[in-house]
Amino acid sequence: MHNEARYVCDSCGEDVEVPIDVSAGSRQSYVEDCPVCCNPNVIHVTIDEDGEPIVRAEAEQDRA
């Protein structure tokens, strides 16, 4: 089981490492600002059957 995983920022392409909280469940989504370009990303985390995290990110859209 891994405590960290990586995603690619949808805005700047930076490879970003994030901590994984397995106690939050096998499917998680949250918003995090990229540490490089500061644009918000919606982070989606899925923990597979072997306990391996799968992380993807997409740009957060304005909800005006």
HUBELZI-V305171 format. One record per residue. RES is the residue in one letter. SS is DSSP state (alpha for helix, beta for strand, coil for the rest). PHI is phi as a letter, one per 20 degrees, with the letter a starting at -180 (none if undefined). OMEGA is omega in whole degrees, 0 to 359 (none if undefined). Layout:
((RES | SS | PHI | OMEGA) (RES | SS | PHI | OMEGA))
This chain:
((M | coil | none | 182) (H | coil | d | 178) (N | coil | e | 180) (E | beta | b | 176) (A | beta | b | 183) (R | beta | c | 171) (Y | beta | c | 178) (V | beta | d | 179) (C | coil | f | 182) (D | coil | f | 182) (S | coil | e | 186) (C | coil | d | 178) (G | coil | n | 180) (E | coil | f | 175) (D | beta | e | 188) (V | beta | d | 177) (E | beta | e | 180) (V | beta | c | 175) (P | beta | f | 178) (I | coil | d | 178) (D | coil | d | 183) (V | alpha | f | 179) (S | alpha | f | 180) (A | alpha | e | 177) (G | coil | o | 185) (S | coil | e | 176) (R | beta | c | 183) (Q | beta | c | 173) (S | beta | b | 178) (Y | beta | b | 180) (V | beta | d | 178) (E | beta | b | 176) (D | beta | f | 176) (C | coil | f | 180) (P | coil | f | 181) (V | coil | e | 184) (C | coil | d | 177) (C | coil | m | 176) (N | coil | f | 182) (P | beta | f | 176) (N | beta | c | 169) (V | beta | e | 182) (I | beta | e | 178) (H | beta | d | 181) (V | beta | d | 173) (T | beta | c | 176) (I | beta | e | 183) (D | coil | f | 184) (E | coil | f | 180) (D | coil | e | 180) (G | coil | n | 180) (E | coil | e | 179) (P | beta | e | 172) (I | beta | d | 185) (V | beta | c | 172) (R | beta | c | 182) (A | beta | c | 174) (E | beta | b | 180) (A | beta | f | 176) (E | coil | f | 180) (Q | coil | e | 176) (D | coil | f | 181) (R | coil | d | 183) (A | coil | f | none))
